[in-house]
Amino acid sequence: MQPPRPVTTLLGAVVLLLLLTISSHSEELPLQYPETRRVNQIDTYHGVEVPDPYRWLEADPRNSPEVAAWIEAQNKLTRTYLDAIASRESIRRRLTKLWNYERYSVPSQTAGRYFFYKNNGLQNQAVFYVADTYDGPGRVLLDPNTWSPDGTVALGITRVSEDGRHLAYGRREAGSDWSTIHVLEIETGQALDDTLRWTRFGNIVWNAKGSGFYYARYPKPVPGQQFQSLAINQKIYFHRLHTPQEQDTLVYQRPDHPEWSFSLTRTDDDRYLVLSIYRSTDPQNQVWLRRADAPVDGPWTALVDDFQNEFSLVGNDGEKLFFVTDLDAPTKRVVALDAHRPGRPGLVEIVPRSDATLEHVQLLAGKFVAVYLKDVVSQVRVFARDGSPLRDVELPGIGGVHGFGGRQTDVETFYAFTSYATPTSIYRYDLQTGESTKIRSPQIDFDPAQYEVRQAFYRSKDGTRVPILVTHRRDVQRDGQRPTLLYGYGGFSISLTPYFSVAYATWLQMGGVLAVPNLRGGGEYGEAWHLAGKKLNKQNVFDDFLAAAGWLVAENYTSPAKLAIMGGSNGGLLVGAAMTQRPELFGACLPAVGVMDMLRYHRFTAGHFWRDEYGTVDDPAEFRALLAYSPYHNIRPGQVYPATMVMTADTDDRVVPLHSFKFAAALQYAQAGPAPILLRVETRAGHGRGTPIAKQIDAVADRWAFLWKNLGMEEGP
């Protein structure tokens, strides 16, 4: 690694002064990047030769000293650059102050006790509590902050047994998807000896007796390959308490389809076990069931034996099972299937589809509580068991909600309400009276009244109407020069709904504008919206995002030099594609944990699950589409790229960091302009979940400091 080139002559000082005057993208001479070896690797797909000069960066740095040394050099350069930014420390102090407030999760109730997460403010990990009342202070059941000095061992999935005696929970280390399941006695807090390894994407289902639970696990990986090898051959086992894992009973496997994954549910009346089978991240699934009192390794009956539609279990009334489905309903509806009449012919509609998109349904106190999205704003409606409408839940404002969980016999449920300018509050909803009561309200140094949230619609390249939410301080003027952050995702049928974050709040306090469009590929307008942005239609997502950038300029919020884009995971792919297709539109780019090599993504960890979303190089038409937008393959030497900080983590085994390594290396090699191209690799962290608060604060401080410098911002936090 070499530091930025020094200015050693008077002429050099004059040149530097000139650069400071004329460039909003860079305040010093171009950086000298660590040397990155290029190799003559060429792959041939359907007769097309495709270079891959940074293939060697695919090696796991734990097994490759060369890759490890390269990462260290990149991090040193990045740290030198970021630590020299005058505003970084004040941004970090503001983030720390704002983050230091009590935060609660939505509580759940089992056997008369209430369980919830709480963070006192700056605790690295939220603490798991049990209480006798829904608004009581409770007592600590699990404190993951005691598990590691740096807070990088996190609490994953938690499941309380039906009798309220035991808690099964997962522990995740360094941000990895791998999890180890443990069990404790709730009354005493005493840990049991039960330890179950090699689980990921958790699924724990207790039996009604509380004597054991079903769980999903993968085969033990080859030593040294656990963070890169494919996640295949998942199996469902039953574990009986106080027995070693080696004695667990195999419940379900599909060696004929090693790429399939499973999710198990038990109906609240303990009549059925319901198994959902997925071949990818798409929501369309098969449904199999059997009696809960059948032998643990007994046979299953197919209720739906294909992947044509989504069937998500809501609950049951005896032999009648209720599902949310997209069958003949792109915005989804609730239907009933008879356990003794497999297939669609016996399907009965309960709650019909509507113009709003059905996001979630829970059967509570004999009623369906349904959460909808109407132009990205949450609505909640209550229906009788026969599907007739009863009432709407009156929400505290325009924003997003989550929660409304519970068992079919519960007469109360809980939910959270939030928006980009409204900190999250927790509410109790009475199913009998229809009344909501606020039970938790944060005390935070942020006044929502000072901020404005505007929803608008713009036209994409092909004329499609796309919604966008724009948030900023009320005193911010639309003068065409406001530093603006455009955030997007656009994939996997995931909906971006309004939510409060300390990171965004700090950005808004700095005078920044936040813009979030709801791109095709998401689930905001149902399955049709998702289909319009996947596989061969993926370019629609990028067109929607680029059109949002153009709209922000046309509406006089900002200019290209003041516009930054940010996204993570599939959103990192979005940023990578947007900046390689239209680099002149942006002043700064923040792609995080992104899928950047679209020709080889399916070869690593969970990548094969994304085949139905992206397509693969195996199909000629899909290959051409992937090559046309793959960020890594569309970097052009000699092109002027905007200031970019590529962000990833060393233990990300969801989107392996090699994507970011190769993308950053190619950008540094190609960059013809003065703007910096940095790579920031977080240590002992993964795809995001479980990252300690201290690391989160540092990462956000680095992001906003990078934007403050490269967008020419004047206001501090």
Beta strands, then each sheet from edge to edge (+ up, - down):
strand 1: 42-45
strand 2: 48-51
strand 3: 103-104
strand 4: 108-110
strand 5: 113-119
strand 6: 127-131
strand 7: 139-142
strand 8: 153-160
strand 9: 166-173
strand 10: 179-185
strand 11: 191-199
strand 12: 204-206
strand 13: 212-217
strand 14: 235-240
strand 15: 249-252
strand 16: 261-266
strand 17: 272-278
strand 18: 286-291
strand 19: 301-304
strand 20: 311-317
strand 21: 320-325
strand 22: 333-338
strand 23: 348-351
strand 24: 357-364
strand 25: 367-374
strand 26: 377-384
strand 27: 389-392
strand 28: 400-403
strand 29: 412-419
strand 30: 422-430
strand 31: 436-440
strand 32: 451-459
strand 33: 465-473
strand 34: 484-487
strand 35: 513-517
strand 36: 563-568
strand 37: 588-592
strand 38: 643-649
strand 39: 677-682
sheet 1: 1+ 2-
sheet 2: 3+ 5- 4+
sheet 3: 3+ 5- 6+ 7-
sheet 4: 8+ 9- 10+ 11-
sheet 5: 12+ 13- 14+ 15-
sheet 6: 16+ 17- 18+ 19-
sheet 7: 20+ 21- 22+ 23-
sheet 8: 24+ 25- 26+ 27-
sheet 9: 28+ 29- 30+ 31-
sheet 10: 32+ 33- 35+ 34+ 36+ 37+ 38+ 39+
end
